[in-house]
């Protein structure tokens, strides 16, 4: 999974070399089964800029902060497509979906799986 954090750092820094990535967000509606809380937190932790992870139980930042200051949005591509889920599109209307879509192999027991990730960026404000 560290590879995903490194990939996200590279994608951000290639586009915004003079700006740190302030936030990482995704689908996180608490603990209802539809969240990527662990994925969001791990990506934020693994990125070189150490952005804040926007999580449902966090109070230090919210979607408005990411929309104002920029950041990355990540999600699992359930259907294999890179389309951003409508829920995220509504929360982050200025997000630009990146053509890069990492696929990370992992094993559950002896059975191989592939985690397919979609990534979008909300650009930081112009100086």
Secondary structure, DSSP 4 states (H G I P E B T S, - for coil): -HHHHHHHHHHHHHH-TTS---EEE--B-SSSS-B-HHHHHHHHHHSTT-PEE--TT--S--HHHHHHH-EEEEEE-TTS--PPPHHHHHH-TT-EE-S---EEEEEETTEEEEEEEEEEEEPPPP-
